[in-house]
Amino acid sequence: MELIGKALTLSELVSYQEGSVVSKTLIDKKIGTVTMFSFGAGQGLSEHIVPYDAFVQIVDGEAEVVINGETHTVSAGQMIIMPASIPHELKAVKPFKMLLVMIRT
């Protein structure tokens, strides 16, 4: 699907798949990426560290985001920034969709 120059609804760019994480890269440039994700209930991204900040906007549902051991509940319409070089993880207590923006410079 061509994305450039079109008005699109974020939540429609990825579908839920039970027991899976689905991703669609919207922009992939040397300086960063923009990716849509959907997480089925019970799915997530295990704890990891990246060398740059990661901006997450929840588009649908509700996510459990753990940053350096502190748990945050982030709901549709809310955002959170996961800081560079700090351990973080995401969990789907129930299904959710998110937009992830990472800028590498």
C-alpha positions in Angstrom: 0.0 0.0 0.0 1.4 3.4 -1.0 1.4 5.7 2.1 3.0 8.9 0.9 0.6 11.7 0.1 -2.5 10.0 1.5 -4.6 10.6 4.6 -4.7 7.3 6.5 -6.1 6.1 9.8 -3.2 4.8 11.9 -5.3 2.1 13.6 -6.2 0.6 10.2 -2.5 0.2 9.1 -2.0 -3.0 11.1 -4.5 -5.7 12.1 -4.6 -7.7 15.3 -3.5 -11.3 15.0 -4.2 -13.5 18.0 -0.9 -14.6 19.7 1.2 -12.3 17.5 3.0 -9.0 17.1 2.4 -7.4 13.8 4.5 -4.5 12.5 4.5 -2.2 9.4 7.3 0.2 8.8 5.9 3.5 7.6 9.2 5.4 7.2 12.7 3.9 7.2 15.5 6.4 6.8 19.1 6.6 8.0 18.2 9.0 10.7 15.2 7.1 12.1 12.1 5.0 11.6 8.3 5.2 12.1 6.6 1.9 12.7 3.1 0.8 13.5 2.6 -2.3 15.7 -0.3 -4.4 16.9 0.1 -6.7 19.9 -2.2 -9.6 20.6 -3.1 -10.2 24.3 -0.1 -11.7 26.2 2.4 -10.5 23.6 5.2 -7.9 24.0 8.7 -6.9 23.5 11.1 -8.2 26.1 13.4 -6.0 28.1 16.0 -4.3 25.9 18.2 -1.2 25.6 18.6 1.0 22.6 21.1 3.9 22.2 18.4 6.5 21.4 15.1 7.7 22.7 11.9 5.9 21.5 8.6 7.8 21.3 5.5 5.5 21.6 1.9 6.6 21.0 -0.8 4.2 21.9 -3.4 4.2 19.1 -5.8 1.6 20.3 -6.1 -0.4 23.6 -3.8 -0.2 26.5 -0.1 -1.1 27.0 2.0 -1.9 30.0 5.3 -0.1 29.5 8.2 -0.9 32.0 11.0 1.6 32.1 13.9 0.8 34.4 11.7 -1.4 36.5 8.8 1.1 36.8 5.5 0.1 35.3 3.4 2.6 33.4 -0.1 2.0 32.0 -0.5 3.9 28.7 -3.9 4.0 27.0 -5.2 5.0 23.5 -4.4 8.7 22.9 -1.5 8.8 25.3 2.2 8.7 24.6 5.4 7.8 26.5 9.1 8.3 25.7 11.4 5.5 26.6 14.8 7.0 27.2 18.0 6.0 25.5 20.3 3.5 27.2 17.7 2.6 29.9 16.1 -0.9 30.0 12.5 -1.0 28.8 9.8 -3.5 27.7 6.2 -3.5 26.5 3.5 -5.9 27.4 -0.1 -6.4 26.1 -2.3 -7.3 29.0 -5.0 -6.9 26.4 -4.5 -6.2 22.7 -3.1 -2.8 21.7 -1.7 -0.8 18.7 1.1 1.7 18.9 3.1 4.0 16.7 6.9 3.9 17.4 9.1 6.7 16.4 12.9 6.4 16.8 15.3 9.1 15.7 18.9 7.9 15.6 20.8 11.3 15.6 
